[in-house]
Amino acid sequence: MGSANWRAAQLKIAKLHTKVANIHHDVLHKLTTYLAKSIANQGFYEFRRQLEYKTHLISVRYTCARYNTS
């Protein structure tokens, strides 16, 4: 068992962790919404072209899965 100060500090840390997790979740949600709107407005081909170009600039491996309609 710990002192009251220790328990209060642990509670404060837990609240901060929750706040950071919520901010992280919110940013991801807003980013994916933005990307979905961008794809809808530009068309997927242009979005994919820019993604390939920009990942190449920062030396990140980009792989696009093929979509088979048959």
N, C-alpha and C positions, 0 to 999 in steps of 0.2 A: 504494500500500500504506500501511497505517497501523501504528501502534504496537500492542503487545500490549494496552495499556490501552484503546485505541480499539476493538479487536476484542472485548474483554471487555464494554465498554459496549454495543456493538451487539448482542451476544448477549443481554445482560440486557434490552435494549429489546425484542428479538424475543420473548423469553419473556413479558414483560409484555403485549405485544400479543396473544399467543396466549391468555394467561389471561383478558384482557378479552373476547376473542372467544368463548371458551368460556362465560364467565359470561353474556354476551348471549344466546348460543344456548340455554343452560339456562333463562334467564328466559322467553324466548319459548316454549319447549316447555312449561314449567309453566303459563304464562298460557293458551295455546291448549287445554291439557288441562282447565284450570279452566273456561274458557268452554264447551267441549264438554259438560262435566258439567252446567254451569248450564243450558244449552239443553235438555239431556235431562230435567233435573228440573223446569224451569219450563214447558216447552213453548216452541216457537219464537215464537209470537205475543207472549207476555209479554216475552220477551227483546228482540224487535224493538221493542216499544212503549217499553221502558225505554231502549233504545239511541237511538231517535228523540228522546225527551225529553231525554236527557243531552247528545246532540250539539247540540241546539237551545240548551241552556243555555250551552254554551261556544262557540257560533257556528261550529260545524263542519258542513260540508255532508255530509248523509247521503243515500245513494241505495240503495234496495233493489231488486234485480233480481226480476222476476216469474218464477215457476217454472211452466212450462207442462207439464201432464201428458198432453196429447193428442198 
